[in-house]
Amino acid sequence: MVIKGKVFIYKLVAALSLMMAFVGVMVPGIPATEFILLCAWSSSKGSPKINAFLHTNRFTGPVLYNWNNGKVISRNNKILSSISMLLCVFFVFYSEINVYLVVFALFGISIGFIFVWSRPSHLKTDKEL
């Protein structure tokens, strides 16, 4: 019973993160790449169907291939993520929310920014190994 519950939670996380990734493609400020990676991780544990869809999709397949083979985030994805984060910073500053929420949001955005830019930008070739 516990195993079925875990599989259900993995499937739920995969489905929700895939939906958020699609929303993130359309809406500035919502990171699509991170949600795709979360979906890939959770679907590998709970949903072979979603996992196969992600790895064969022309948009998500290359991102996941790079991630699985060296934790690589392409320079284009890094730039798009940074622009998205910058838009979020502007939205946070110009919204009228509590200062603690602003600090919390900026802290999270900063961690995401550092993580994305700390990853390599291209796969290592045989010559570089």
Disulfide bonds with the S-S distance in Angstrom:
none
